[in-house]
Amino acid sequence: MSSTAPHGALTTTDDVGGAAPYAKRWAAAIVMILAALLDMIDGSIVNTALPSIGKGLSATPAQLEWTVSAYMLGFAAALIIAGHLGDRFGRRKLFLAGVALFALASLAGAVAADPGQLIAARAVQGVSAAVLLPQVLGSFRVMFDGAERGRVFAVYGAIAGVAVAVGVLLGGVLTDWNLFGWGWRTVFAVNLPLAAVVLVLGARWIPEDRRRGRDRIDVGRGRFDVDGGRGRIDVDGGRIDADGGRIDVLGNLFLAAALVAIVLPLVEGRANGWPLWGWLCLAAGLAALLGLVGWESVRGVEHPLLPVGLFAEPAFSAGLLIQLLFYGGMSGFMMVFTIWLQSGQGYTPTQAGVLMVAFSAGAFLSAPMADGMIARFGRTVLVLGALLMVGGFWWLHHATGTAAAFHTGAWPLVPGLVVAGIGLGFLVVPLVNVVLTAVPADLAGGASGIFSTAQQFGGALGVAVIGNVFFSHADGGLRQAITHAGPWAVGAYALCAVLCLALPRRNLTAHPETH
């Protein structure tokens, strides 16, 4: 048996003949993790700078909400198709294109002259992050095997956890630092040198995806040619053609439109007096999601975006709702909490960033213990995490309601942030693995993609809903506004605790295919 591959193509231990793994795989992994930092940090860096952005661009409350939501919606709309595109056309090309697009969108955000330009740049940032991130995780699965694969994902996970805290703090420091007089614009400009380094080193070290080459494997009298995801097998004069599977572009566009249709009236409704068109738009978006599930089922789409079989699994449906509620409560409340700290309590961006690190510190305490506790106690750990988040956010609700009119001390707020962070580690860190063990192995890949999409979409919904509650009471003062917003986050995590009871009682052994 022989196998040939194009120069520079990726070869792994899983390939025919047991060839050696790619020699520069760790160098390539480091470069790809650096690129993933663009998304990890940008998910939180803007929040701390949001009050300064509002002042600098004279943005309305709805425009501030869109500044956060546009990124999440762009990410959610493009994520699933981006993974398929990487499989079809090569992960290296998609990765480098995503990084380049992210850099251009960051530059557009840094020079934005009005809120509309900034919102558009944020949406493109989200799309480009969705393009590059699946290529990182997919490449890790191909470049590494066995224990090395576990190590590279562990490194990725550890850096992801740190990046959230770094983003919150960095947003405040860069805004206060006011380098070159740029102020908040530096939170976007800082992406440019990192993207440039990634593009140069990535072009040099990241291997070509073997899928795009043309390989020939001779097997006795048969022959197997692979070209761009299409296969042909000739055995004794017979022939089998294999296609890599069609990409449902129309379905992806339909999904993106449905997500925007749901969030749009929630963000714009309050400023426009909740008009009829908003309610119709919301209903149309929800109907479109249901219609997409039925349409793909009837058509028999090979790789459906929303596999109907998944939603028949109670554990999956419950887990998806938990994911939506978790990120909705966290993204929405953290946005208004940051605005309250700076505009209502006189915190500088740096002081607000330092305080928010307490939330990440709580997660650092609990996340390493989560998997071991899940193996022993099952879903009880998830219920505990949700209840801890209820307690932490209730503490913040009480502390903000009794805060002084101007610049309350940080210490009354720290315990609530730490407790909520501990709850995060017990709830959301193990959630996906627990749910994936309860769904059929052949649907695990689709379930994982839907969960990632739900994370971003839930965040956008939370920003819209909790942001509306906050700004609708802001005329009576930001203290009153934050007091009304807090119970929504508390309620979201109380519902999470109830929904956790629909998950498997004990943790199951994961299917090998889901690793």
C-alpha positions as CSV (number, residue, x, y, z in Angstrom):
1,M,0.0,0.0,0.0
2,S,1.4,3.4,-0.9
3,S,0.3,6.9,-0.4
4,T,1.5,10.2,-1.8
5,A,0.6,13.7,-0.7
6,P,1.3,17.2,-2.0
7,H,4.3,19.0,-0.6
8,G,3.5,20.7,2.7
9,A,0.2,18.8,3.1
10,L,-0.9,17.6,6.5
11,T,-0.3,14.0,7.4
12,T,-1.4,12.5,10.7
13,T,-1.1,9.2,12.5
14,D,-4.8,8.5,11.4
15,D,-3.8,8.4,7.8
16,V,-3.3,5.4,5.7
17,G,0.0,3.7,6.4
18,G,0.4,5.2,9.9
19,A,2.6,8.1,8.7
20,A,4.4,10.3,11.2
21,P,2.5,13.4,12.5
22,Y,3.1,16.9,11.2
23,A,6.5,18.0,12.5
24,K,5.6,21.6,13.3
25,R,2.2,20.9,14.8
26,W,2.9,22.6,18.1
27,A,4.2,25.8,16.4
28,A,1.1,25.8,14.3
29,A,-1.1,25.2,17.4
30,I,0.5,28.2,19.2
31,V,-0.2,30.4,16.2
32,M,-3.8,29.2,16.0
33,I,-4.4,29.8,19.7
34,L,-3.1,33.3,19.3
35,A,-5.7,33.8,16.6
36,A,-8.4,32.4,18.9
37,L,-7.4,35.1,21.4
38,L,-8.9,37.6,19.0
39,D,-12.3,36.2,19.6
40,M,-11.8,35.3,23.3
41,I,-10.7,38.8,24.3
42,D,-13.0,40.7,22.0
43,G,-16.0,38.9,23.6
44,S,-15.3,40.9,26.8
45,I,-13.0,43.8,26.0
46,V,-15.7,46.0,24.6
47,N,-18.0,45.7,27.6
48,T,-15.6,47.7,29.8
49,A,-15.1,50.3,27.2
50,L,-18.9,50.6,26.4
51,P,-19.6,53.8,28.5
52,S,-16.7,55.5,26.8
53,I,-17.9,54.4,23.4
54,G,-21.3,55.8,24.2
55,K,-19.9,59.2,25.1
56,G,-17.4,59.3,22.2
57,L,-19.9,58.5,19.5
58,S,-23.1,60.0,21.2
59,A,-24.7,56.5,20.9
60,T,-28.2,55.8,22.0
61,P,-29.0,53.0,24.4
62,A,-30.2,50.8,21.5
63,Q,-26.9,51.5,19.6
64,L,-24.9,50.4,22.7
65,E,-26.9,47.2,22.8
66,W,-26.2,46.6,19.1
67,T,-22.5,47.2,19.7
68,V,-22.5,44.1,21.8
69,S,-25.2,42.1,20.1
70,A,-24.0,42.6,16.5
71,Y,-20.8,40.6,17.3
72,M,-22.8,37.8,18.8
73,L,-25.3,37.6,16.0
74,G,-22.7,37.6,13.3
75,F,-20.9,34.8,15.1
76,A,-24.1,32.8,15.6
77,A,-25.2,33.2,12.0
78,A,-21.9,32.1,10.4
79,L,-20.6,29.5,12.8
80,I,-22.2,26.3,11.5
81,I,-21.6,27.0,7.8
82,A,-18.0,28.0,8.6
83,G,-17.2,24.6,10.0
84,H,-18.6,22.9,6.8
85,L,-16.6,25.3,4.6
86,G,-13.4,24.4,6.4
87,D,-14.0,20.8,5.8
88,R,-14.8,21.3,2.1
89,F,-12.2,23.9,1.0
90,G,-9.4,23.5,3.5
91,R,-9.1,24.8,7.1
92,R,-5.8,26.7,6.5
93,K,-7.3,28.9,3.8
94,L,-10.5,29.6,5.9
95,F,-8.4,30.3,9.0
96,L,-6.1,32.8,7.3
97,A,-9.1,34.5,5.6
98,G,-10.9,34.7,8.9
99,V,-7.9,36.4,10.6
100,A,-7.5,38.9,7.7
101,L,-11.2,39.8,7.8
102,F,-11.1,40.2,11.6
103,A,-8.1,42.6,11.3
104,L,-10.0,44.7,8.6
105,A,-13.1,44.8,10.8
106,S,-11.1,45.8,13.8
107,L,-9.5,48.6,11.8
108,A,-13.0,49.7,10.7
109,G,-14.1,49.7,14.4
110,A,-11.1,51.7,15.4
111,V,-11.8,54.5,12.9
112,A,-15.6,54.4,13.1
113,A,-17.1,57.9,12.9
114,D,-20.6,57.0,14.1
115,P,-22.4,54.2,15.9
116,G,-23.7,52.7,12.7
117,Q,-20.2,52.2,11.3
118,L,-19.1,50.6,14.6
119,I,-22.1,48.3,14.7
120,A,-21.3,47.1,11.1
121,A,-17.7,46.5,12.0
122,R,-18.7,44.5,15.1
123,A,-21.0,42.3,13.0
124,V,-18.2,41.6,10.5
125,Q,-15.9,40.9,13.5
126,G,-18.4,38.3,14.7
127,V,-18.6,36.6,11.2
128,S,-14.8,36.5,10.8
129,A,-14.4,35.0,14.3
130,A,-16.9,32.3,13.4
131,V,-14.9,31.6,10.3
132,L,-11.5,31.2,12.0
133,L,-12.5,29.5,15.3
134,P,-13.9,26.2,13.9
135,Q,-10.7,25.8,11.8
136,V,-8.6,26.0,15.0
137,L,-10.5,23.2,16.8
138,G,-10.8,21.1,13.6
139,S,-7.1,21.4,12.9
140,F,-6.3,20.3,16.5
141,R,-8.2,17.1,15.9
142,V,-6.3,16.4,12.8
143,M,-2.8,17.5,13.7
144,F,-2.8,15.7,17.1
145,D,-3.6,12.2,18.3
146,G,-3.9,10.4,21.6
147,A,-2.5,12.1,24.7
148,E,-1.1,15.0,22.7
149,R,-4.6,15.9,21.5
150,G,-5.8,16.1,25.1
151,R,-2.9,18.3,26.0
152,V,-3.4,20.8,23.2
153,F,-7.1,21.1,24.1
154,A,-6.2,21.6,27.7
155,V,-3.8,24.4,26.8
156,Y,-6.5,25.9,24.6
157,G,-9.1,25.7,27.4
158,A,-6.8,27.2,30.0
159,I,-5.9,30.1,27.8
160,A,-9.6,30.7,27.0
161,G,-10.4,31.0,30.7
162,V,-7.6,33.5,31.3
163,A,-8.5,35.5,28.1
164,V,-12.0,36.4,29.5
165,A,-10.4,38.0,32.6
166,V,-7.7,39.6,30.5
167,G,-10.3,41.1,28.1
168,V,-12.3,42.7,30.9
169,L,-9.2,44.2,32.4
170,L,-7.5,45.1,29.1
171,G,-10.6,47.0,27.9
172,G,-10.4,49.3,31.0
173,V,-6.7,49.8,30.9
174,L,-6.5,50.6,27.2
175,T,-9.4,53.0,27.5
176,D,-7.8,54.8,30.5
177,W,-4.3,54.7,29.0
178,N,-5.6,56.7,26.0
179,L,-2.6,55.8,23.8
180,F,-2.0,58.4,21.1
181,G,-5.3,60.0,22.3
182,W,-7.3,57.2,20.8
183,G,-9.2,56.3,24.0
184,W,-11.7,53.5,23.5
185,R,-10.5,53.0,19.9
186,T,-7.4,51.2,21.2
187,V,-9.6,48.2,22.2
188,F,-10.0,47.6,18.5
189,A,-6.6,48.8,17.3
190,V,-4.9,46.3,19.6
191,N,-6.1,43.4,17.4
192,L,-4.1,44.6,14.4
193,P,-0.5,43.7,15.5
194,L,-1.6,40.3,16.8
195,A,-3.5,39.6,13.6
196,A,-0.4,40.6,11.5
197,V,1.8,38.2,13.5
198,V,-0.7,35.4,13.1
199,L,-1.0,35.9,9.3
200,V,2.8,35.8,8.8
201,L,3.5,32.8,11.0
202,G,0.3,31.0,10.1
203,A,1.2,31.1,6.4
204,R,4.5,29.6,7.2
205,W,3.7,27.0,9.8
206,I,0.0,25.9,9.5
207,P,-0.1,23.0,7.1
208,E,-2.3,22.7,4.0
209,D,-5.3,20.6,4.7
210,R,-4.8,17.3,2.9
211,R,-8.4,17.3,1.8
212,R,-7.6,19.9,-0.9
213,G,-4.8,17.8,-2.4
214,R,-5.1,15.0,-4.8
215,D,-4.0,11.7,-3.3
216,R,-3.7,8.2,-4.9
217,I,-3.8,5.1,-2.8
218,D,-3.3,1.8,-4.7
219,V,-5.0,-1.2,-3.1
220,G,-4.3,-4.3,-5.1
221,R,-6.3,-3.9,-8.3
222,G,-8.3,-1.0,-6.9
223,R,-7.5,2.7,-6.9
224,F,-8.8,5.5,-4.7
225,D,-8.4,9.1,-5.9
226,V,-9.2,12.0,-3.6
227,D,-9.6,15.5,-5.0
228,G,-11.1,18.4,-3.1
229,G,-13.4,16.2,-1.0
230,R,-14.7,14.1,-3.9
231,G,-13.7,10.4,-4.2
232,R,-13.6,7.8,-6.9
233,I,-13.0,4.1,-6.2
234,D,-12.2,1.7,-9.1
235,V,-12.3,-1.9,-8.2
236,D,-12.5,-4.6,-10.9
237,G,-14.0,-2.1,-13.3
238,G,-16.7,-0.9,-10.8
239,R,-16.7,2.7,-9.7
240,I,-18.1,4.5,-6.6
241,D,-18.3,8.2,-6.5
242,A,-18.2,9.9,-3.0
243,D,-19.1,13.5,-2.5
244,G,-18.1,15.4,0.7
245,G,-21.7,16.4,1.2
246,R,-23.6,19.5,0.2
247,I,-23.5,22.7,2.2
248,D,-26.9,24.1,2.9
249,V,-26.1,27.8,2.0
250,L,-29.8,28.7,1.7
251,G,-30.6,27.2,5.1
252,N,-27.7,29.1,6.7
253,L,-29.0,32.4,5.2
254,F,-32.5,31.5,6.4
255,L,-31.1,30.8,9.9
256,A,-29.2,34.1,10.0
257,A,-32.3,36.1,9.0
258,A,-34.4,34.3,11.6
259,L,-31.9,35.2,14.4
260,V,-31.8,38.8,13.4
261,A,-35.6,39.0,13.1
262,I,-35.9,37.9,16.7
263,V,-33.3,40.2,18.2
264,L,-34.1,43.3,16.1
265,P,-37.5,44.2,17.6
266,L,-36.3,43.5,21.1
267,V,-33.5,46.0,20.8
268,E,-35.4,48.6,18.8
269,G,-38.8,48.2,20.3
270,R,-38.5,50.4,23.4
271,A,-37.2,53.4,21.5
272,N,-40.0,53.1,18.9
273,G,-42.9,52.5,21.3
274,W,-43.2,48.8,20.7
275,P,-44.8,49.1,17.2
276,L,-46.8,46.4,15.5
277,W,-44.1,45.7,13.0
278,G,-41.8,44.6,15.9
279,W,-44.2,42.0,17.2
280,L,-44.8,40.7,13.6
281,C,-41.0,40.6,13.0
282,L,-40.5,38.6,16.3
283,A,-43.2,36.2,15.4
284,A,-41.8,35.7,11.9
285,G,-38.4,35.0,13.3
286,L,-39.7,32.3,15.7
287,A,-41.8,30.8,12.9
288,A,-38.8,30.8,10.6
289,L,-36.7,28.7,13.1
290,L,-39.5,26.1,13.4
291,G,-40.0,26.1,9.7
292,L,-36.3,25.5,9.1
293,V,-36.4,22.4,11.2
294,G,-39.3,21.0,9.3
295,W,-38.0,22.1,5.9
296,E,-34.6,20.3,6.4
297,S,-36.4,17.3,7.7
298,V,-38.7,17.0,4.7
299,R,-36.0,17.7,2.2
300,G,-33.7,15.1,3.8
301,V,-30.7,17.6,4.0
302,E,-27.5,15.6,4.5
303,H,-26.0,17.9,7.1
304,P,-29.0,19.8,8.6
305,L,-28.4,22.9,10.6
306,L,-31.1,21.9,13.1
307,P,-31.5,18.1,13.1
308,V,-35.0,17.3,14.1
309,G,-33.8,14.1,15.9
310,L,-31.9,16.2,18.4
311,F,-34.9,18.1,19.7
312,A,-36.7,14.8,20.4
313,E,-34.0,14.2,23.1
314,P,-35.2,15.8,26.4
315,A,-31.6,16.2,27.6
316,F,-30.6,18.1,24.5
317,S,-33.6,20.4,24.6
318,A,-33.2,21.1,28.3
319,G,-29.4,21.7,27.8
320,L,-30.0,24.0,24.9
321,L,-32.4,26.1,27.0
322,I,-29.9,26.2,29.9
323,Q,-27.2,27.4,27.4
324,L,-29.5,30.2,26.2
325,L,-30.6,31.3,29.7
326,F,-27.0,31.2,31.1
327,Y,-25.4,33.3,28.4
328,G,-28.5,35.6,28.2
329,G,-28.4,36.3,31.9
330,M,-24.6,36.8,32.0
331,S,-24.2,38.9,28.9
332,G,-27.2,41.1,29.6
333,F,-26.4,41.8,33.2
334,M,-22.7,42.2,32.8
335,M,-23.3,44.9,30.1
336,V,-25.6,47.0,32.3
337,F,-23.6,46.3,35.4
338,T,-20.5,47.8,33.7
339,I,-22.5,50.9,32.6
340,W,-23.8,51.3,36.2
341,L,-20.3,51.1,37.6
342,Q,-18.9,53.8,35.4
343,S,-21.8,56.1,34.6
344,G,-23.7,55.6,37.9
345,Q,-20.9,55.0,40.4
346,G,-18.0,57.0,39.0
347,Y,-15.6,54.0,38.4
348,T,-12.9,54.5,35.9
349,P,-12.8,51.8,33.1
350,T,-9.7,50.3,34.8
351,Q,-11.4,50.2,38.2
352,A,-14.4,48.5,36.6
353,G,-12.2,46.0,34.9
354,V,-10.3,45.1,38.0
355,L,-13.6,44.6,39.9
356,M,-15.0,42.3,37.2
357,V,-11.9,40.0,37.5
358,A,-13.5,38.8,40.7
359,F,-16.1,37.0,38.6
360,S,-13.4,35.2,36.6
361,A,-11.5,34.4,39.8
362,G,-14.6,32.4,41.1
363,A,-14.7,30.4,37.9
364,F,-11.0,29.6,38.2
365,L,-11.7,28.1,41.6
366,S,-14.5,25.8,40.5
367,A,-13.8,24.9,36.9
368,P,-10.9,22.5,37.5
369,M,-13.1,20.5,40.0
370,A,-16.2,20.3,37.8
371,D,-15.4,17.2,35.7
372,G,-14.4,15.1,38.7
373,M,-17.5,16.2,40.7
374,I,-19.8,15.5,37.7
375,A,-18.4,11.9,37.5
376,R,-19.3,11.4,41.2
377,F,-22.5,13.4,41.7
378,G,-24.0,13.8,38.2
379,R,-26.4,16.5,37.5
380,T,-26.5,17.6,41.1
381,V,-23.3,19.6,40.4
382,L,-25.1,21.5,37.6
383,V,-28.0,22.3,39.9
384,L,-25.5,23.5,42.5
385,G,-23.8,25.7,40.0
386,A,-27.1,27.3,38.9
387,L,-28.1,27.9,42.5
388,L,-24.8,29.5,43.3
389,M,-25.3,31.8,40.4
390,V,-28.8,32.6,41.7
391,G,-27.2,33.5,45.1
392,G,-24.3,35.5,43.5
393,F,-26.6,37.6,41.3
394,W,-29.1,38.1,44.1
395,W,-26.2,39.4,46.3
396,L,-25.3,41.8,43.5
397,H,-28.9,42.9,43.1
398,H,-29.1,43.6,46.9
399,A,-25.8,45.4,46.9
400,T,-26.6,47.6,44.0
401,G,-30.0,48.5,45.5
402,T,-28.4,49.6,48.7
403,A,-25.4,51.3,47.2
404,A,-24.5,54.9,47.8
405,A,-25.6,57.4,45.3
406,F,-22.0,57.8,44.0
407,H,-19.0,55.4,44.0
408,T,-19.9,52.6,46.4
409,G,-16.9,50.6,47.5
410,A,-15.9,47.5,45.6
411,W,-16.0,45.1,48.6
412,P,-19.8,44.9,49.0
413,L,-19.9,43.7,45.3
414,V,-17.0,41.2,45.3
415,P,-18.7,38.4,47.2
416,G,-21.6,38.2,44.8
417,L,-19.2,38.2,41.8
418,V,-17.0,35.5,43.3
419,V,-20.0,33.2,44.2
420,A,-21.5,33.7,40.7
421,G,-18.2,32.9,39.1
422,I,-17.9,29.7,41.2
423,G,-21.4,28.7,40.0
424,L,-20.3,29.3,36.4
425,G,-17.6,26.8,36.7
426,F,-20.0,24.1,38.0
427,L,-22.8,24.9,35.6
428,V,-21.6,25.8,32.1
429,V,-18.1,24.2,32.0
430,P,-19.4,20.6,32.1
431,L,-22.8,21.3,30.5
432,V,-21.9,20.5,26.9
433,N,-20.2,17.2,27.7
434,V,-23.1,16.1,30.0
435,V,-25.6,16.8,27.2
436,L,-23.5,15.2,24.4
437,T,-23.3,11.9,26.4
438,A,-27.1,11.7,26.3
439,V,-27.6,12.2,22.5
440,P,-26.8,9.6,19.8
441,A,-23.2,9.6,18.7
442,D,-24.0,10.3,15.1
443,L,-25.7,13.6,16.1
444,A,-23.0,14.7,18.6
445,G,-21.3,16.9,16.0
446,G,-24.5,18.8,15.1
447,A,-25.4,19.1,18.8
448,S,-22.0,20.7,19.5
449,G,-22.5,23.3,16.7
450,I,-26.0,24.2,17.8
451,F,-24.7,24.7,21.4
452,S,-22.1,27.1,20.2
453,T,-24.6,29.0,18.2
454,A,-27.0,29.1,21.1
455,Q,-24.2,30.6,23.3
456,Q,-23.9,33.6,21.0
457,F,-27.6,33.9,20.3
458,G,-28.5,33.7,24.0
459,G,-26.0,36.4,24.7
460,A,-27.6,38.7,22.1
461,L,-31.0,38.0,23.5
462,G,-29.9,38.7,27.0
463,V,-28.4,42.0,26.0
464,A,-31.6,43.0,24.2
465,V,-34.0,41.9,27.0
466,I,-32.0,43.0,30.1
467,G,-30.7,46.1,28.3
468,N,-34.3,47.1,27.6
469,V,-35.3,46.7,31.2
470,F,-32.3,48.7,32.4
471,F,-32.6,51.6,29.9
472,S,-36.4,51.9,30.3
473,H,-35.9,52.7,34.0
474,A,-32.8,54.9,33.5
475,D,-34.8,58.1,33.6
476,G,-35.3,57.5,37.3
477,G,-31.6,57.1,37.8
478,L,-29.1,54.3,37.1
479,R,-29.6,52.9,40.7
480,Q,-33.2,52.3,39.9
481,A,-32.3,50.9,36.5
482,I,-29.9,48.3,37.8
483,T,-32.4,47.4,40.6
484,H,-34.9,46.5,38.0
485,A,-32.4,44.6,35.7
486,G,-31.0,42.4,38.5
487,P,-34.1,40.1,39.0
488,W,-34.0,39.1,35.4
489,A,-30.6,37.6,35.8
490,V,-31.6,35.9,39.0
491,G,-34.7,34.5,37.4
492,A,-32.7,33.2,34.4
493,Y,-30.5,31.1,36.7
494,A,-33.4,29.9,38.8
495,L,-34.9,28.5,35.6
496,C,-31.5,26.9,34.8
497,A,-31.6,25.1,38.1
498,V,-35.0,23.7,37.3
499,L,-34.1,22.6,33.8
500,C,-31.0,20.8,35.1
501,L,-33.4,18.3,36.6
502,A,-34.2,17.1,33.0
503,L,-30.5,16.2,32.4
504,P,-29.2,12.6,33.0
505,R,-29.2,11.9,36.7
506,R,-25.7,10.5,36.6
507,N,-22.9,11.3,34.1
508,L,-22.7,8.8,31.3
509,T,-19.6,7.5,29.6
510,A,-19.0,9.7,26.5
511,H,-19.2,8.1,23.1
512,P,-15.8,7.8,21.5
513,E,-17.0,9.7,18.5
514,T,-17.7,12.8,20.6
515,H,-14.2,13.4,21.9
